[in-house]
Amino acid sequence: MNTKLTLTIEEDVIKRAKDFAKQQNRSLSDIIENYLKSITKNKVEDKDEELPPIVKSLKGAFKNVGDIDYKEERMKRLEKKYL
């Protein structure tokens, strides 16, 4: 559902914005609506949308084991495997 919104903006800003919208073949309302959507979108949703489906399906499957020195852990496992 669309609703009207009244804004108070400097005239020169409105003129530049209308010129920009015309160059983009878009309405000024569309540009402003998309801008407002982008700044009000939940950051967690953004991260979830960027993930491929297979990664999304694995999200939360592994438990956090706390602070680990991954380089040290890797070296231990390689030593165990090859020595």
Order of alpha helices (4+ residues) and beta strands (2+ residues): alpha-alpha-alpha-alpha-alpha
